[in-house]
Amino acid sequence: MRHFEAAYVKCLKRFFGFERRYSVTKMLCDFGLPTFNTVIHNAQVRLASSVDIHNNELVKHVFRIW
């Protein structure tokens, strides 16, 4: 996950034109962007919500085990 987080920050800096050493916290605050952990958390919550309302019992069972 550390590699994914580093890639997330690197892509944001490159996209917005910031230098490599620019503060990640300041950049995220300036643009109102979520941290990597927030992005991952929101994705997990959306996945869990979509599994809960899924009609297929096999899908529900697999995600209960996981």
Order of alpha helices (4+ residues) and beta strands (2+ residues): alpha-alpha-alpha-alpha
